Each structure stands twice: as C-alpha cells, then as structure tokens.
Amino acid sequence: MSVAITVDMWVWSLDQPAHTIARHAALLNGDERARAGRFLNEGHASRFVIGRGGLRLRLARYMNIPPAEIAFTYGPHGKPLLVGAKAPHFNLAHSDGEVVLAVCHEQAVGIDIERGHRPDGDIVGRFFSVAENHAWQFLPEAERERAFFRAWTAKEALLKALGVGLSVPLSDFSVLISAHEPLRLLSAPAGAPPPSNWSLLEFAPAPGYFGTLAVAAPHVSLRWKSLDGG
Ligand SMILES: CC(C)(COP(=O)(O)OP(=O)(O)OC[C@H]1O[C@@H](n2cnc3c(N)ncnc32)[C@H](O)[C@@H]1OP(=O)(O)O)[C@@H](O)C(=O)NCCC(=O)NCCS
C-alpha cells in the first residue's frame, strides 16, 4: 500500500470586524486591491479582502516569507498557484460566510464547499451525467438534498484539482450518487487520472455546509490547522 499524503486544511469566517478587514487589506497587492474595489456591495468587498488576505497569511507560513510578498501565478483557467521550487499546491473555496483552504506538498488539490439548501430547479437533469441521473431516479426524496450537495462539491472539487474549473462539463464524468455511502469517482474526465487514483474526502466546514477535497492520490490524510497553533 502506498504511503498516505497529508493535506493541511484551514477554515475561517469571511465576516470579520473592521480592524481585521483593514489589517488584511494591507496585505493585498495592487491587482487584489483593484479587484476588491470593483465589488458594488461593500460586504462582498470585505469578504474578498478577508479571503485573499487570510490566504496570504496562511500560505506565508509554508513559504517563510511575509504575507504581502506572496506571488501568485494563474493557470489557463484561472487557478491561482504559488511560484517557487518548494511552493506547495493549494486550493481555496468560499460559500456565504465561510472559506476553506487546502495545502499539500505532494499533489495538486481541489476543494469545494456549498451551503446546503434545496437545489434550484432540475440541476441534476441539466448538469449531471447520464449515469448520475439514472442513480438519482432511485433516490428517496428525503435523501436527495444530501446526495446532491455531496456529489456537486465532489465534482467541482475534482475539476478544481485539475485546474479546469467548469470549462469541463459536469456531465463528462460521474461520482457515486448517494446520501451515505463513501464518495467515489466512477468515471473520470478525458485525460484525467483513472477513478482508482482519486480520493474524494468529505468534510463539514461549518454547520449546514457540505465540503469535498479532491486529490489524485489513493491514500490521503487530513490535518486541520489553525493560526493560533497546530
Ligand atoms: C473554479 C470555479 C469552478 C470556481 O467556482 P465557484 O463555486 O464560483 O467558487 P469557489 O468558491 O468554489 O472557488 C473560488 C476559488 O477557486 C480558485 N480558482 C479559480 N479558478 C480556478 C480553477 N480554474 N481551478 C481551481 N481553482 C480555481 C480561486 O482561489 C477562487 O478564489 P477567489 O475567487 O477568491 O480568487 C469557476 O470559477 C470556474 O469554472 N472557473 C474556470 C473558468 C474558466 O475556464 N475561465 C477561463 C478563462 S480564465
């Protein structure tokens, strides 16, 4: 059996007092400040500042440089990446007031979180694969919300690990549709590692939220981190 790789997991709230927002804003570069300035809603701008500033604060620990000196580059579909020979892989997701960050030295990672509420309209019919739609038909109504958010976050996390985001249709690959059975990839997108290589690990970043981490490695252990220790 191959050795498990470790993924550090960070979670923090995007809703912070004014003095924390000001402290995080001072860590941003010119492009990030411009992006914050383009939000029409002040609350959304503050959440962006806490997300990006918090990302810099945490990644600085791995890079051993001040947070403001972290340099990002971007993949062809916009995935932010760190620059440098010893730079770890990372990925971030936010939903409402929560943000999660995964950091891993060995492998690219993808992460997604969603706050659960009934999915709008026929999202499964419009976006999921034929195999997933087939499985969906047999799910009891009471299990559907949970099964939907588990599958959705798993699918998005996998596309974020690959760095392609939603440029690859969600219907091009399948995960197990279930409210309770362990998440599993059943068929992979073209060109991606085969299903047996992937780990899809679910977690709840806060009450009412669903989250999945996707890594193209068969054995993965999570290490939860906080800024005050750990
Ligand atoms: C990546 C994507 C799925 C994120 O969806 P979302 O549910 O709106 O947002 P999430 O909270 O899950 O993730 C957002 C974070 O993912 C990261 N991210 C952005 N693009 C990414 C990508 N292609 N792959 C992985 N991660 C990505 C960023 O850290 C981003 O944080 P930020 O908005 O604070 O900068 C979606 O934005 C997407 O499909 N992007 C690709 C679009 C594309 O192909 N563009 C081509 C031209 S750039």
The ligand as a MOL file (V3000), in Angstrom:
LIG
                    3D

  0  0  0     0  0            999 V3000
M  V30 BEGIN CTAB
M  V30 COUNTS 48 50 0 0 0
M  V30 BEGIN ATOM
M  V30 1 C -13.1260 27.4580 -10.4760 0
M  V30 2 C -14.6240 27.6210 -10.4080 0
M  V30 3 C -15.2650 26.2400 -10.5710 0
M  V30 4 C -14.9370 28.2200 -9.0100 0
M  V30 5 O -16.2960 28.2050 -8.7460 0
M  V30 6 P -17.0820 28.9340 -7.5670 0
M  V30 7 O -18.0270 27.9300 -6.9930 0
M  V30 8 O -17.6360 30.1900 -8.1000 0
M  V30 9 O -16.0600 29.4000 -6.4660 0
M  V30 10 P -15.2900 28.6150 -5.3160 0
M  V30 11 O -15.5600 29.3190 -4.0600 0
M  V30 12 O -15.5280 27.1370 -5.3510 0
M  V30 13 O -13.7540 28.8170 -5.7230 0
M  V30 14 C -13.2130 30.0850 -5.9450 0
M  V30 15 C -11.7160 29.9830 -5.8090 0
M  V30 16 O -11.2250 28.9260 -6.6260 0
M  V30 17 C -9.9270 29.2660 -7.0990 0
M  V30 18 N -9.9710 29.0980 -8.5580 0
M  V30 19 C -10.2540 29.9980 -9.5310 0
M  V30 20 N -10.1730 29.3970 -10.7420 0
M  V30 21 C -9.8550 28.1100 -10.5160 0
M  V30 22 C -9.6400 26.9800 -11.3740 0
M  V30 23 N -9.7210 27.0610 -12.7070 0
M  V30 24 N -9.3260 25.7810 -10.8130 0
M  V30 25 C -9.2180 25.6770 -9.4750 0
M  V30 26 N -9.4030 26.7110 -8.6030 0
M  V30 27 C -9.7360 27.9010 -9.1320 0
M  V30 28 C -9.6350 30.6830 -6.6220 0
M  V30 29 O -8.8290 30.6090 -5.4570 0
M  V30 30 C -11.0090 31.2190 -6.2710 0
M  V30 31 O -10.9490 32.1340 -5.2080 0
M  V30 32 P -11.1720 33.7130 -5.4570 0
M  V30 33 O -12.4700 33.8200 -6.1990 0
M  V30 34 O -11.2300 34.2940 -4.0900 0
M  V30 35 O -9.9870 34.1540 -6.2480 0
M  V30 36 C -15.1730 28.5480 -11.5140 0
M  V30 37 O -14.7770 29.8560 -11.2400 0
M  V30 38 C -14.6540 28.1580 -12.9180 0
M  V30 39 O -15.1580 27.2700 -13.5580 0
M  V30 40 N -13.6170 28.8300 -13.3900 0
M  V30 41 C -12.9810 28.4940 -14.6650 0
M  V30 42 C -13.4780 29.4520 -15.7050 0
M  V30 43 C -12.6400 29.3920 -16.9380 0
M  V30 44 O -12.4820 28.3610 -17.5450 0
M  V30 45 N -12.0780 30.5320 -17.3090 0
M  V30 46 C -11.2040 30.5540 -18.4530 0
M  V30 47 C -10.5450 31.8680 -18.5910 0
M  V30 48 S -9.6680 32.3510 -17.1340 0
M  V30 END ATOM
M  V30 BEGIN BOND
M  V30 1 1 1 2
M  V30 2 1 2 3
M  V30 3 1 2 4
M  V30 4 1 2 36
M  V30 5 1 4 5
M  V30 6 1 5 6
M  V30 7 2 6 7
M  V30 8 1 6 8
M  V30 9 1 6 9
M  V30 10 1 9 10
M  V30 11 2 10 11
M  V30 12 1 10 12
M  V30 13 1 10 13
M  V30 14 1 13 14
M  V30 15 1 14 15
M  V30 16 1 15 16
M  V30 17 1 15 30
M  V30 18 1 16 17
M  V30 19 1 17 18
M  V30 20 1 17 28
M  V30 21 1 18 19
M  V30 22 1 18 27
M  V30 23 2 19 20
M  V30 24 1 20 21
M  V30 25 1 21 22
M  V30 26 2 21 27
M  V30 27 1 22 23
M  V30 28 2 22 24
M  V30 29 1 24 25
M  V30 30 2 25 26
M  V30 31 1 26 27
M  V30 32 1 28 29
M  V30 33 1 28 30
M  V30 34 1 30 31
M  V30 35 1 31 32
M  V30 36 2 32 33
M  V30 37 1 32 34
M  V30 38 1 32 35
M  V30 39 1 36 37
M  V30 40 1 36 38
M  V30 41 2 38 39
M  V30 42 1 38 40
M  V30 43 1 40 41
M  V30 44 1 41 42
M  V30 45 1 42 43
M  V30 46 2 43 44
M  V30 47 1 43 45
M  V30 48 1 45 46
M  V30 49 1 46 47
M  V30 50 1 47 48
M  V30 END BOND
M  V30 END CTAB
M  END
